[in-house]
Amino acid sequence: MPSLAAHVGAEGHLDVVDVTPIQVASCQRKLRKFSHITVRLADSKYPAAKQYDVVCCYFLLHELPIDYKQMVVNALLASVRPGGKAVFVDYHKPHWAHPIKPITSLVFDTLEPFAKQLWRHEIADFADRAEAFSWKKDTYFGGLFQRVVAVPPE
């Protein structure tokens, strides 16, 4: 996280939000020397009080049941200013011949019961107003991971 903080320009501001107090405390400790960073406890299913240039959702959606995924995606999209973007990074259904697909499938079935929803649905499917955004998806490591960028109209 400190390396990301160093890339925020002098005029920029970074808000880090997490739902777990231990993560918030850890981030606050690591980032205390950066005055342009705020770390706070909040639930991502609620839209932010302000709009951002960029909103990033990093490996969160696979942890959530489908109705919660919808609330989080909608809240994050509502938090992006016109001309900004929302970036979602998470798991994706790997190519059928991916050598670790069977292991990933077993792990998800056993330990991550909501992860396979990302195998069956596009992230845009969780947005109530998906058509109001332009969507671009890239996959990595044989399709195991995805980065989806949603851009609202200007």
KOLVEXVO-739119 format. One record per atom (N, C-alpha, C): residue in three letters; atom name; residue number from 1; x, y, z. Coordinates in nm, 4 decimals, always signed. Example, Ala and Ser with C-alpha at 12.3 -4.5 7.8 and 13.67 -1.06 7.14 Angstrom:
# residues 2
> ALA_N_1_+1.3190_-0.5690_+0.7800 $
> ALA_CA_1_+1.2300_-0.4500_+0.7800 $
> ALA_C_1_+1.3200_-0.3300_+0.7800 $
> SER_N_2_+1.2850_-0.2250_+0.7080 $
> SER_CA_2_+1.3670_-0.1060_+0.7140 $
> SER_C_2_+1.2900_+0.0030_+0.7870 $
//
This chain:
# residues 154
> MET_N_1_+0.0810_-0.1199_+0.0000 $
> MET_CA_1_+0.0000_+0.0000_+0.0000 $
> MET_C_1_+0.0857_+0.1268_+0.0000 $
> PRO_N_2_+0.1958_+0.1310_+0.0740 $
> PRO_CA_2_+0.2772_+0.2531_+0.0693 $
> PRO_C_2_+0.3242_+0.2879_-0.0713 $
> SER_N_3_+0.3520_+0.1883_-0.1564 $
> SER_CA_3_+0.3954_+0.2207_-0.2929 $
> SER_C_3_+0.2827_+0.2856_-0.3719 $
> LEU_N_4_+0.1594_+0.2427_-0.3520 $
> LEU_CA_4_+0.0446_+0.3079_-0.4163 $
> LEU_C_4_+0.0313_+0.4502_-0.3641 $
> ALA_N_5_+0.0477_+0.4676_-0.2358 $
> ALA_CA_5_+0.0355_+0.5998_-0.1749 $
> ALA_C_5_+0.1367_+0.6973_-0.2333 $
> ALA_N_6_+0.2545_+0.6492_-0.2663 $
> ALA_CA_6_+0.3577_+0.7358_-0.3215 $
> ALA_C_6_+0.3219_+0.7851_-0.4613 $
> HIS_N_7_+0.2347_+0.7152_-0.5310 $
> HIS_CA_7_+0.1960_+0.7537_-0.6673 $
> HIS_C_7_+0.0813_+0.8539_-0.6717 $
> VAL_N_8_+0.0183_+0.8797_-0.5587 $
> VAL_CA_8_-0.0878_+0.9799_-0.5538 $
> VAL_C_8_-0.0192_+1.1159_-0.5536 $
> GLY_N_9_-0.0519_+1.1993_-0.6496 $
> GLY_CA_9_+0.0141_+1.3287_-0.6634 $
> GLY_C_9_-0.0087_+1.4196_-0.5443 $
> ALA_N_10_+0.0674_+1.5266_-0.5383 $
> ALA_CA_10_+0.0594_+1.6211_-0.4268 $
> ALA_C_10_-0.0808_+1.6804_-0.4137 $
> GLU_N_11_-0.1504_+1.6940_-0.5250 $
> GLU_CA_11_-0.2858_+1.7485_-0.5224 $
> GLU_C_11_-0.3905_+1.6391_-0.5035 $
> GLY_N_12_-0.3498_+1.5135_-0.5097 $
> GLY_CA_12_-0.4437_+1.4021_-0.5020 $
> GLY_C_12_-0.4766_+1.3613_-0.3599 $
> HIS_N_13_-0.5754_+1.2763_-0.3510 $
> HIS_CA_13_-0.6156_+1.2217_-0.2218 $
> HIS_C_13_-0.6568_+1.0771_-0.2429 $
> LEU_N_14_-0.6248_+0.9923_-0.1487 $
> LEU_CA_14_-0.6586_+0.8510_-0.1538 $
> LEU_C_14_-0.7401_+0.8157_-0.0308 $
> ASP_N_15_-0.8566_+0.7576_-0.0520 $
> ASP_CA_15_-0.9384_+0.7050_+0.0573 $
> ASP_C_15_-0.9317_+0.5536_+0.0512 $
> VAL_N_16_-0.8955_+0.4913_+0.1604 $
> VAL_CA_16_-0.8928_+0.3461_+0.1716 $
> VAL_C_16_-1.0079_+0.3079_+0.2646 $
> VAL_N_17_-1.0922_+0.2164_+0.2166 $
> VAL_CA_17_-1.2097_+0.1758_+0.2933 $
> VAL_C_17_-1.2068_+0.0248_+0.3107 $
> ASP_N_18_-1.2341_-0.0193_+0.4326 $
> ASP_CA_18_-1.2450_-0.1625_+0.4593 $
> ASP_C_18_-1.3535_-0.1826_+0.5635 $
> VAL_N_19_-1.4101_-0.3022_+0.5627 $
> VAL_CA_19_-1.5190_-0.3331_+0.6553 $
> VAL_C_19_-1.4675_-0.3997_+0.7843 $
> THR_N_20_-1.3412_-0.4386_+0.7860 $
> THR_CA_20_-1.2880_-0.5078_+0.9032 $
> THR_C_20_-1.1967_-0.4140_+0.9842 $
> PRO_N_21_-1.2254_-0.3981_+1.1116 $
> PRO_CA_21_-1.1459_-0.3076_+1.1949 $
> PRO_C_21_-0.9964_-0.3405_+1.1961 $
> ILE_N_22_-0.9616_-0.4676_+1.1935 $
> ILE_CA_22_-0.8188_-0.5037_+1.1969 $
> ILE_C_22_-0.7457_-0.4571_+1.0708 $
> GLN_N_23_-0.8135_-0.4635_+0.9550 $
> GLN_CA_23_-0.7525_-0.4155_+0.8309 $
> GLN_C_23_-0.7381_-0.2640_+0.8330 $
> VAL_N_24_-0.8400_-0.1959_+0.8842 $
> VAL_CA_24_-0.8335_-0.0500_+0.8939 $
> VAL_C_24_-0.7170_-0.0098_+0.9846 $
> ALA_N_25_-0.7041_-0.0742_+1.0986 $
> ALA_CA_25_-0.5952_-0.0428_+1.1908 $
> ALA_C_25_-0.4588_-0.0689_+1.1264 $
> SER_N_26_-0.4467_-0.1779_+1.0545 $
> SER_CA_26_-0.3213_-0.2110_+0.9869 $
> SER_C_26_-0.2872_-0.1064_+0.8808 $
> CYS_N_27_-0.3857_-0.0686_+0.8000 $
> CYS_CA_27_-0.3621_+0.0331_+0.6969 $
> CYS_C_27_-0.3270_+0.1677_+0.7601 $
> GLN_N_28_-0.3978_+0.2042_+0.8646 $
> GLN_CA_28_-0.3675_+0.3315_+0.9310 $
> GLN_C_28_-0.2240_+0.3337_+0.9820 $
> ARG_N_29_-0.1792_+0.2233_+1.0366 $
> ARG_CA_29_-0.0416_+0.2147_+1.0868 $
> ARG_C_29_+0.0589_+0.2281_+0.9722 $
> LYS_N_30_+0.0338_+0.1588_+0.8613 $
> LYS_CA_30_+0.1271_+0.1608_+0.7487 $
> LYS_C_30_+0.1287_+0.2950_+0.6753 $
> LEU_N_31_+0.0162_+0.3642_+0.6782 $
> LEU_CA_31_+0.0028_+0.4853_+0.5966 $
> LEU_C_31_+0.0022_+0.6146_+0.6781 $
> ARG_N_32_+0.0358_+0.6085_+0.8039 $
> ARG_CA_32_+0.0237_+0.7259_+0.8904 $
> ARG_C_32_+0.1100_+0.8439_+0.8454 $
> LYS_N_33_+0.2181_+0.8179_+0.7735 $
> LYS_CA_33_+0.3051_+0.9294_+0.7318 $
> LYS_C_33_+0.2545_+1.0014_+0.6067 $
> PHE_N_34_+0.1466_+0.9512_+0.5463 $
> PHE_CA_34_+0.0914_+1.0125_+0.4253 $
> PHE_C_34_-0.0311_+1.0961_+0.4628 $
> SER_N_35_-0.0150_+1.2266_+0.4631 $
> SER_CA_35_-0.1245_+1.3143_+0.5059 $
> SER_C_35_-0.2386_+1.3211_+0.4042 $
> HIS_N_36_-0.2144_+1.2807_+0.2822 $
> HIS_CA_36_-0.3173_+1.2861_+0.1776 $
> HIS_C_36_-0.3963_+1.1552_+0.1655 $
> ILE_N_37_-0.3853_+1.0696_+0.2671 $
> ILE_CA_37_-0.4566_+0.9418_+0.2665 $
> ILE_C_37_-0.5466_+0.9326_+0.3897 $
> THR_N_38_-0.6700_+0.8910_+0.3651 $
> THR_CA_38_-0.7652_+0.8665_+0.4724 $
> THR_C_38_-0.7987_+0.7182_+0.4718 $
> VAL_N_39_-0.7944_+0.6563_+0.5869 $
> VAL_CA_39_-0.8329_+0.5153_+0.6013 $
> VAL_C_39_-0.9533_+0.5128_+0.6942 $
> ARG_N_40_-1.0606_+0.4472_+0.6470 $
> ARG_CA_40_-1.1803_+0.4475_+0.7308 $
> ARG_C_40_-1.2540_+0.3149_+0.7222 $
> LEU_N_41_-1.3309_+0.2910_+0.8259 $
> LEU_CA_41_-1.4144_+0.1725_+0.8359 $
> LEU_C_41_-1.5495_+0.2040_+0.7725 $
> ALA_N_42_-1.5901_+0.1257_+0.6757 $
> ALA_CA_42_-1.7205_+0.1454_+0.6106 $
> ALA_C_42_-1.7569_+0.0189_+0.5348 $
> ASP_N_43_-1.8836_+0.0082_+0.5023 $
> ASP_CA_43_-1.9360_-0.1027_+0.4242 $
> ASP_C_43_-1.9528_-0.0547_+0.2806 $
> SER_N_44_-1.8937_-0.1231_+0.1869 $
> SER_CA_44_-1.8949_-0.0812_+0.0464 $
> SER_C_44_-2.0309_-0.0934_-0.0200 $
> LYS_N_45_-2.1288_-0.1453_+0.0496 $
> LYS_CA_45_-2.2614_-0.1525_-0.0117 $
> LYS_C_45_-2.3324_-0.0177_-0.0093 $
> TYR_N_46_-2.2742_+0.0782_+0.0643 $
> TYR_CA_46_-2.3307_+0.2130_+0.0705 $
> TYR_C_46_-2.2486_+0.3074_-0.0163 $
> PRO_N_47_-2.3146_+0.3863_-0.1012 $
> PRO_CA_47_-2.2385_+0.4816_-0.1833 $
> PRO_C_47_-2.1592_+0.5785_-0.0955 $
> ALA_N_48_-2.0466_+0.6222_-0.1458 $
> ALA_CA_48_-1.9647_+0.7197_-0.0733 $
> ALA_C_48_-2.0377_+0.8533_-0.0689 $
> ALA_N_49_-1.9991_+0.9367_+0.0254 $
> ALA_CA_49_-2.0606_+1.0688_+0.0399 $
> ALA_C_49_-2.0139_+1.1646_-0.0688 $
> LYS_N_50_-1.9116_+1.1255_-0.1423 $
> LYS_CA_50_-1.8615_+1.2094_-0.2512 $
> LYS_C_50_-1.8315_+1.1203_-0.3705 $
> GLN_N_51_-1.8010_+1.1835_-0.4826 $
> GLN_CA_51_-1.7656_+1.1067_-0.6016 $
> GLN_C_51_-1.6148_+1.1151_-0.6238 $
> TYR_N_52_-1.5628_+1.0098_-0.6864 $
> TYR_CA_52_-1.4191_+0.9957_-0.7057 $
> TYR_C_52_-1.3832_+0.9883_-0.8534 $
> ASP_N_53_-1.2586_+1.0208_-0.8824 $
> ASP_CA_53_-1.2056_+1.0021_-1.0173 $
> ASP_C_53_-1.1936_+0.8531_-1.0481 $
> VAL_N_54_-1.1457_+0.7768_-0.9505 $
> VAL_CA_54_-1.1273_+0.6332_-0.9666 $
> VAL_C_54_-1.1723_+0.5627_-0.8389 $
> VAL_N_55_-1.2473_+0.4563_-0.8579 $
> VAL_CA_55_-1.2870_+0.3686_-0.7488 $
> VAL_C_55_-1.2332_+0.2310_-0.7827 $
> CYS_N_56_-1.1666_+0.1674_-0.6880 $
> CYS_CA_56_-1.1091_+0.0347_-0.7126 $
> CYS_C_56_-1.1677_-0.0659_-0.6141 $
> CYS_N_57_-1.2152_-0.1749_-0.6677 $
> CYS_CA_57_-1.2689_-0.2855_-0.5877 $
> CYS_C_57_-1.1770_-0.4050_-0.6121 $
> TYR_N_58_-1.0927_-0.4346_-0.5157 $
> TYR_CA_58_-0.9850_-0.5322_-0.5334 $
> TYR_C_58_-1.0144_-0.6602_-0.4556 $
> PHE_N_59_-1.0439_-0.7663_-0.5281 $
> PHE_CA_59_-1.0689_-0.8993_-0.4719 $
> PHE_C_59_-1.1685_-0.8951_-0.3552 $
> LEU_N_60_-1.2801_-0.8288_-0.3784 $
> LEU_CA_60_-1.3875_-0.8236_-0.2801 $
> LEU_C_60_-1.5091_-0.9035_-0.3257 $
> LEU_N_61_-1.5454_-0.8919_-0.4515 $
> LEU_CA_61_-1.6725_-0.9480_-0.4979 $
> LEU_C_61_-1.6830_-1.0994_-0.4778 $
> HIS_N_62_-1.5743_-1.1709_-0.4899 $
> HIS_CA_62_-1.5812_-1.3172_-0.4743 $
> HIS_C_62_-1.6161_-1.3592_-0.3314 $
> GLU_N_63_-1.6052_-1.2661_-0.2380 $
> GLU_CA_63_-1.6357_-1.2935_-0.0969 $
> GLU_C_63_-1.7837_-1.2746_-0.0627 $
> LEU_N_64_-1.8618_-1.2194_-0.1554 $
> LEU_CA_64_-1.9964_-1.1730_-0.1236 $
> LEU_C_64_-2.1049_-1.2556_-0.1909 $
> PRO_N_65_-2.2181_-1.2752_-0.1222 $
> PRO_CA_65_-2.3325_-1.3389_-0.1883 $
> PRO_C_65_-2.3863_-1.2463_-0.2985 $
> ILE_N_66_-2.4614_-1.3029_-0.3889 $
> ILE_CA_66_-2.5010_-1.2315_-0.5101 $
> ILE_C_66_-2.5762_-1.1016_-0.4824 $
> ASP_N_67_-2.6665_-1.0992_-0.3852 $
> ASP_CA_67_-2.7407_-0.9764_-0.3573 $
> ASP_C_67_-2.6487_-0.8674_-0.3021 $
> TYR_N_68_-2.5496_-0.9068_-0.2251 $
> TYR_CA_68_-2.4528_-0.8111_-0.1722 $
> TYR_C_68_-2.3599_-0.7616_-0.2826 $
> LYS_N_69_-2.3225_-0.8526_-0.3744 $
> LYS_CA_69_-2.2418_-0.8116_-0.4899 $
> LYS_C_69_-2.3126_-0.6988_-0.5637 $
> GLN_N_70_-2.4434_-0.7146_-0.5855 $
> GLN_CA_70_-2.5205_-0.6131_-0.6572 $
> GLN_C_70_-2.5176_-0.4793_-0.5833 $
> MET_N_71_-2.5359_-0.4828_-0.4524 $
> MET_CA_71_-2.5340_-0.3584_-0.3745 $
> MET_C_71_-2.3972_-0.2908_-0.3821 $
> VAL_N_72_-2.2908_-0.3696_-0.3720 $
> VAL_CA_72_-2.1555_-0.3133_-0.3753 $
> VAL_C_72_-2.1254_-0.2555_-0.5129 $
> VAL_N_73_-2.1544_-0.3288_-0.6180 $
> VAL_CA_73_-2.1273_-0.2792_-0.7531 $
> VAL_C_73_-2.2059_-0.1505_-0.7770 $
> ASN_N_74_-2.3329_-0.1488_-0.7422 $
> ASN_CA_74_-2.4137_-0.0283_-0.7610 $
> ASN_C_74_-2.3608_+0.0891_-0.6799 $
> ALA_N_75_-2.3219_+0.0652_-0.5558 $
> ALA_CA_75_-2.2692_+0.1722_-0.4705 $
> ALA_C_75_-2.1381_+0.2272_-0.5256 $
> LEU_N_76_-2.0521_+0.1390_-0.5722 $
> LEU_CA_76_-1.9237_+0.1857_-0.6253 $
> LEU_C_76_-1.9432_+0.2629_-0.7554 $
> LEU_N_77_-2.0318_+0.2155_-0.8415 $
> LEU_CA_77_-2.0585_+0.2882_-0.9656 $
> LEU_C_77_-2.1182_+0.4257_-0.9358 $
> ALA_N_78_-2.2011_+0.4346_-0.8338 $
> ALA_CA_78_-2.2605_+0.5629_-0.7953 $
> ALA_C_78_-2.1560_+0.6585_-0.7378 $
> SER_N_79_-2.0417_+0.6061_-0.6983 $
> SER_CA_79_-1.9365_+0.6860_-0.6373 $
> SER_C_79_-1.8346_+0.7376_-0.7380 $
> VAL_N_80_-1.8573_+0.7112_-0.8664 $
> VAL_CA_80_-1.7641_+0.7551_-0.9717 $
> VAL_C_80_-1.8193_+0.8810_-1.0375 $
> ARG_N_81_-1.7356_+0.9835_-1.0443 $
> ARG_CA_81_-1.7786_+1.1072_-1.1090 $
> ARG_C_81_-1.7816_+1.0879_-1.2605 $
> PRO_N_82_-1.8597_+1.1695_-1.3306 $
> PRO_CA_82_-1.8568_+1.1628_-1.4772 $
> PRO_C_82_-1.7130_+1.1817_-1.5279 $
> GLY_N_83_-1.6729_+1.0966_-1.6197 $
> GLY_CA_83_-1.5364_+1.0998_-1.6709 $
> GLY_C_83_-1.4393_+1.0171_-1.5887 $
> GLY_N_84_-1.4838_+0.9653_-1.4754 $
> GLY_CA_84_-1.3980_+0.8813_-1.3921 $
> GLY_C_84_-1.4108_+0.7359_-1.4336 $
> LYS_N_85_-1.3736_+0.6455_-1.3443 $
> LYS_CA_85_-1.3872_+0.5028_-1.3753 $
> LYS_C_85_-1.3902_+0.4201_-1.2485 $
> ALA_N_86_-1.4542_+0.3057_-1.2599 $
> ALA_CA_86_-1.4532_+0.2049_-1.1544 $
> ALA_C_86_-1.3720_+0.0876_-1.2065 $
> VAL_N_87_-1.2812_+0.0386_-1.1248 $
> VAL_CA_87_-1.1949_-0.0731_-1.1631 $
> VAL_C_87_-1.2224_-0.1880_-1.0663 $
> PHE_N_88_-1.2593_-0.3020_-1.1220 $
> PHE_CA_88_-1.2864_-0.4225_-1.0433 $
> PHE_C_88_-1.1808_-0.5260_-1.0798 $
> VAL_N_89_-1.1133_-0.5796_-0.9806 $
> VAL_CA_89_-1.0148_-0.6860_-1.0004 $
> VAL_C_89_-1.0598_-0.8036_-0.9143 $
> ASP_N_90_-1.0748_-0.9198_-0.9775 $
> ASP_CA_90_-1.1232_-1.0349_-0.9016 $
> ASP_C_90_-1.0991_-1.1622_-0.9815 $
> TYR_N_91_-1.1522_-1.2721_-0.9292 $
> TYR_CA_91_-1.1405_-1.3999_-0.9979 $
> TYR_C_91_-1.2287_-1.4025_-1.1218 $
> HIS_N_92_-1.1985_-1.4957_-1.2108 $
> HIS_CA_92_-1.2719_-1.5151_-1.3349 $
> HIS_C_92_-1.2666_-1.6640_-1.3658 $
> LYS_N_93_-1.3574_-1.7099_-1.4463 $
> LYS_CA_93_-1.3555_-1.8520_-1.4825 $
> LYS_C_93_-1.2362_-1.8801_-1.5741 $
> PRO_N_94_-1.1469_-1.9685_-1.5301 $
> PRO_CA_94_-1.0300_-1.9989_-1.6123 $
> PRO_C_94_-1.0667_-2.0773_-1.7373 $
> HIS_N_95_-0.9786_-2.0729_-1.8332 $
> HIS_CA_95_-0.9933_-2.1508_-1.9564 $
> HIS_C_95_-1.0142_-2.2975_-1.9195 $
> TRP_N_96_-1.0930_-2.3703_-1.9983 $
> TRP_CA_96_-1.1270_-2.5093_-1.9647 $
> TRP_C_96_-1.0030_-2.5979_-1.9481 $
> ALA_N_97_-0.8946_-2.5636_-2.0170 $
> ALA_CA_97_-0.7733_-2.6462_-2.0085 $
> ALA_C_97_-0.6704_-2.5910_-1.9086 $
> HIS_N_98_-0.7081_-2.4915_-1.8314 $
> HIS_CA_98_-0.6144_-2.4342_-1.7338 $
> HIS_C_98_-0.5738_-2.5430_-1.6343 $
> PRO_N_99_-0.4445_-2.5619_-1.6121 $
> PRO_CA_99_-0.3997_-2.6732_-1.5262 $
> PRO_C_99_-0.4449_-2.6641_-1.3802 $
> ILE_N_100_-0.4740_-2.5446_-1.3310 $
> ILE_CA_100_-0.5176_-2.5380_-1.1912 $
> ILE_C_100_-0.6685_-2.5151_-1.1776 $
> LYS_N_101_-0.7418_-2.5210_-1.2878 $
> LYS_CA_101_-0.8866_-2.5027_-1.2789 $
> LYS_C_101_-0.9511_-2.6045_-1.1848 $
> PRO_N_102_-0.9167_-2.7342_-1.1912 $
> PRO_CA_102_-0.9794_-2.8294_-1.0984 $
> PRO_C_102_-0.9495_-2.7972_-0.9513 $
> ILE_N_103_-0.8281_-2.7540_-0.9233 $
> ILE_CA_103_-0.7913_-2.7192_-0.7857 $
> ILE_C_103_-0.8666_-2.5938_-0.7429 $
> THR_N_104_-0.8700_-2.4935_-0.8305 $
> THR_CA_104_-0.9425_-2.3705_-0.8002 $
> THR_C_104_-1.0896_-2.4004_-0.7757 $
> SER_N_105_-1.1471_-2.4848_-0.8579 $
> SER_CA_105_-1.2875_-2.5216_-0.8435 $
> SER_C_105_-1.3123_-2.5868_-0.7071 $
> LEU_N_106_-1.2257_-2.6775_-0.6690 $
> LEU_CA_106_-1.2386_-2.7449_-0.5394 $
> LEU_C_106_-1.2246_-2.6459_-0.4234 $
> VAL_N_107_-1.1261_-2.5583_-0.4320 $
> VAL_CA_107_-1.1060_-2.4579_-0.3270 $
> VAL_C_107_-1.2288_-2.3674_-0.3163 $
> PHE_N_108_-1.2800_-2.3224_-0.4305 $
> PHE_CA_108_-1.3981_-2.2362_-0.4278 $
> PHE_C_108_-1.5181_-2.3104_-0.3704 $
> ASP_N_109_-1.5389_-2.4351_-0.4120 $
> ASP_CA_109_-1.6522_-2.5125_-0.3602 $
> ASP_C_109_-1.6424_-2.5334_-0.2097 $
> THR_N_110_-1.5202_-2.5442_-0.1594 $
> THR_CA_110_-1.4985_-2.5732_-0.0179 $
> THR_C_110_-1.4874_-2.4478_+0.0692 $
> LEU_N_111_-1.4138_-2.3476_+0.0205 $
> LEU_CA_111_-1.3795_-2.2335_+0.1060 $
> LEU_C_111_-1.4359_-2.0985_+0.0606 $
> GLU_N_112_-1.4726_-2.0873_-0.0647 $
> GLU_CA_112_-1.5189_-1.9596_-0.1199 $
> GLU_C_112_-1.6528_-1.9805_-0.1908 $
> PRO_N_113_-1.7598_-2.0012_-0.1164 $
> PRO_CA_113_-1.8861_-2.0429_-0.1781 $
> PRO_C_113_-1.9478_-1.9428_-0.2754 $
> PHE_N_114_-1.9054_-1.8157_-0.2720 $
> PHE_CA_114_-1.9642_-1.7161_-0.3608 $
> PHE_C_114_-1.8762_-1.6856_-0.4822 $
> ALA_N_115_-1.7573_-1.7417_-0.4864 $
> ALA_CA_115_-1.6617_-1.7082_-0.5924 $
> ALA_C_115_-1.7077_-1.7532_-0.7303 $
> LYS_N_116_-1.7716_-1.8682_-0.7385 $
> LYS_CA_116_-1.8110_-1.9184_-0.8704 $
> LYS_C_116_-1.9225_-1.8364_-0.9347 $
> GLN_N_117_-1.9849_-1.7474_-0.8574 $
> GLN_CA_117_-2.0797_-1.6555_-0.9194 $
> GLN_C_117_-2.0078_-1.5694_-1.0232 $
> LEU_N_118_-1.8780_-1.5447_-1.0009 $
> LEU_CA_118_-1.7992_-1.4690_-1.0980 $
> LEU_C_118_-1.7606_-1.5547_-1.2180 $
> TRP_N_119_-1.7772_-1.6846_-1.2092 $
> TRP_CA_119_-1.7578_-1.7731_-1.3239 $
> TRP_C_119_-1.8821_-1.7720_-1.4125 $
> ARG_N_120_-1.9979_-1.7483_-1.3500 $
> ARG_CA_120_-2.1254_-1.7583_-1.4219 $
> ARG_C_120_-2.1823_-1.6236_-1.4668 $
> HIS_N_121_-2.1296_-1.5148_-1.4113 $
> HIS_CA_121_-2.1822_-1.3818_-1.4418 $
> HIS_C_121_-2.0681_-1.2848_-1.4705 $
> GLU_N_122_-2.0961_-1.1909_-1.5595 $
> GLU_CA_122_-2.0058_-1.0780_-1.5790 $
> GLU_C_122_-2.0266_-0.9810_-1.4632 $
> ILE_N_123_-1.9255_-0.9053_-1.4277 $
> ILE_CA_123_-1.9406_-0.8060_-1.3215 $
> ILE_C_123_-2.0484_-0.7046_-1.3598 $
> ALA_N_124_-2.0567_-0.6702_-1.4865 $
> ALA_CA_124_-2.1611_-0.5772_-1.5324 $
> ALA_C_124_-2.3014_-0.6306_-1.5031 $
> ASP_N_125_-2.3168_-0.7623_-1.4955 $
> ASP_CA_125_-2.4485_-0.8215_-1.4659 $
> ASP_C_125_-2.5001_-0.7818_-1.3276 $
> PHE_N_126_-2.4111_-0.7421_-1.2391 $
> PHE_CA_126_-2.4510_-0.7059_-1.1033 $
> PHE_C_126_-2.4944_-0.5592_-1.0933 $
> ALA_N_127_-2.4773_-0.4836_-1.2000 $
> ALA_CA_127_-2.5121_-0.3409_-1.2002 $
> ALA_C_127_-2.6561_-0.3219_-1.2464 $
> ASP_N_128_-2.7319_-0.2437_-1.1712 $
> ASP_CA_128_-2.8692_-0.2148_-1.2108 $
> ASP_C_128_-2.8756_-0.1333_-1.3397 $
> ARG_N_129_-2.7779_-0.0461_-1.3586 $
> ARG_CA_129_-2.7763_+0.0406_-1.4766 $
> ARG_C_129_-2.6500_+0.0168_-1.5591 $
> ALA_N_130_-2.6219_-0.1074_-1.5892 $
> ALA_CA_130_-2.4996_-0.1418_-1.6628 $
> ALA_C_130_-2.4914_-0.0680_-1.7955 $
> GLU_N_131_-2.6065_-0.0477_-1.8588 $
> GLU_CA_131_-2.6069_+0.0152_-1.9912 $
> GLU_C_131_-2.5626_+0.1615_-1.9863 $
> ALA_N_132_-2.5606_+0.2215_-1.8685 $
> ALA_CA_132_-2.5185_+0.3608_-1.8542 $
> ALA_C_132_-2.3661_+0.3747_-1.8494 $
> PHE_N_133_-2.2958_+0.2643_-1.8546 $
> PHE_CA_133_-2.1496_+0.2651_-1.8470 $
> PHE_C_133_-2.0918_+0.1938_-1.9679 $
> SER_N_134_-1.9698_+0.2295_-2.0043 $
> SER_CA_134_-1.8971_+0.1477_-2.1014 $
> SER_C_134_-1.8073_+0.0546_-2.0201 $
> TRP_N_135_-1.8022_-0.0713_-2.0616 $
> TRP_CA_135_-1.7337_-0.1758_-1.9866 $
> TRP_C_135_-1.6214_-0.2346_-2.0715 $
> LYS_N_136_-1.5081_-0.2584_-2.0074 $
> LYS_CA_136_-1.3954_-0.3245_-2.0744 $
> LYS_C_136_-1.3379_-0.4277_-1.9779 $
> LYS_N_137_-1.3236_-0.5494_-2.0272 $
> LYS_CA_137_-1.2715_-0.6571_-1.9429 $
> LYS_C_137_-1.1453_-0.7152_-2.0050 $
> ASP_N_138_-1.0457_-0.7359_-1.9220 $
> ASP_CA_138_-0.9242_-0.8080_-1.9595 $
> ASP_C_138_-0.9087_-0.9232_-1.8619 $
> THR_N_139_-0.8638_-1.0383_-1.9122 $
> THR_CA_139_-0.8377_-1.1516_-1.8243 $
> THR_C_139_-0.6885_-1.1822_-1.8251 $
> TYR_N_140_-0.6450_-1.2468_-1.7181 $
> TYR_CA_140_-0.5025_-1.2740_-1.6973 $
> TYR_C_140_-0.4841_-1.4160_-1.6466 $
> PHE_N_141_-0.3629_-1.4683_-1.6669 $
> PHE_CA_141_-0.3228_-1.5988_-1.6172 $
> PHE_C_141_-0.4215_-1.7074_-1.6609 $
> GLY_N_142_-0.4427_-1.7138_-1.7920 $
> GLY_CA_142_-0.5300_-1.8171_-1.8471 $
> GLY_C_142_-0.6765_-1.7981_-1.8103 $
> GLY_N_143_-0.7150_-1.6731_-1.7833 $
> GLY_CA_143_-0.8537_-1.6427_-1.7502 $
> GLY_C_143_-0.8869_-1.6537_-1.6029 $
> LEU_N_144_-0.7914_-1.6860_-1.5179 $
> LEU_CA_144_-0.8192_-1.7034_-1.3748 $
> LEU_C_144_-0.8541_-1.5716_-1.3051 $
> PHE_N_145_-0.7998_-1.4620_-1.3560 $
> PHE_CA_145_-0.8236_-1.3306_-1.2968 $
> PHE_C_145_-0.8811_-1.2365_-1.4017 $
> GLN_N_146_-0.9549_-1.1360_-1.3547 $
> GLN_CA_146_-1.0102_-1.0375_-1.4458 $
> GLN_C_146_-0.9931_-0.8966_-1.3896 $
> ARG_N_147_-0.9798_-0.8043_-1.4844 $
> ARG_CA_147_-0.9860_-0.6621_-1.4521 $
> ARG_C_147_-1.0954_-0.6043_-1.5397 $
> VAL_N_148_-1.1941_-0.5450_-1.4750 $
> VAL_CA_148_-1.3068_-0.4862_-1.5460 $
> VAL_C_148_-1.3103_-0.3379_-1.5139 $
> VAL_N_149_-1.3169_-0.2564_-1.6175 $
> VAL_CA_149_-1.3228_-0.1121_-1.6007 $
> VAL_C_149_-1.4573_-0.0629_-1.6519 $
> ALA_N_150_-1.5275_+0.0104_-1.5675 $
> ALA_CA_150_-1.6564_+0.0694_-1.6031 $
> ALA_C_150_-1.6412_+0.2208_-1.6044 $
> VAL_N_151_-1.6792_+0.2826_-1.7158 $
> VAL_CA_151_-1.6662_+0.4269_-1.7310 $
> VAL_C_151_-1.8045_+0.4872_-1.7543 $
> PRO_N_152_-1.8447_+0.5839_-1.6680 $
> PRO_CA_152_-1.9734_+0.6487_-1.6898 $
> PRO_C_152_-1.9619_+0.7520_-1.8013 $
> PRO_N_153_-2.0747_+0.7951_-1.8545 $
> PRO_CA_153_-2.0678_+0.8993_-1.9563 $
> PRO_C_153_-2.0161_+1.0296_-1.8958 $
> GLU_N_154_-1.9543_+1.1127_-1.9783 $
> GLU_CA_154_-1.8996_+1.2417_-1.9301 $
> GLU_C_154_-2.0118_+1.3389_-1.9004 $
//
